[in-house]
Every structure is written in structure tokens, then in C-alpha cells.
Amino acid sequence: MSYTIGFQAKNQKAVLATEAATANQAVAVIAALQNSANAIEFIRSPQEGDMGIEMLLLLAKEEAEEMPQRV
């Protein structure tokens, strides 16, 4: 499932967006953006619609549980 993260960069008025292929990647992108951006404006996926960070963290956890374990 893909995710679009909208954010506002410091000292800019425009809302920018970036894509992540998985929930875990989206969590990593948000963590990096929180250090360099003023605010996360939105998190959106085609399947789930708009969501908050808490929902994204839940989806990332579920995604990790569904992935096969490497031996």
C-alpha cells in the first residue's frame, strides 16, 4: 500500500508531498520530516484515506507482522 505524506517546510507557505511505498517507510519519512519540517499536514493512502500518525503506526505494526520472518 502506498502513502502520501504532506508537509510544510520551514520558512515556506507551500505544502509539499512525498511518497512512501510501505507503512514502515512512511514512518521513517515522517520521523525525518519532523526534524526538518514545521508540520506534517496530512498522511493519506488510496486504501485507507486520510489518517493520523497513530493509525500509520498501527498499520506499520500490522505490516511487519504480515511479513515472513527470515531465518
Buried (B, 14 or more C-beta within 10 A) or exposed (E): EBBBBBBBBEEEEEEEEBEBEBBBBBBEBBEEBEEEBEEBBBBBBEEBEEBEBEBBBEBBEEBEEEEEEEE
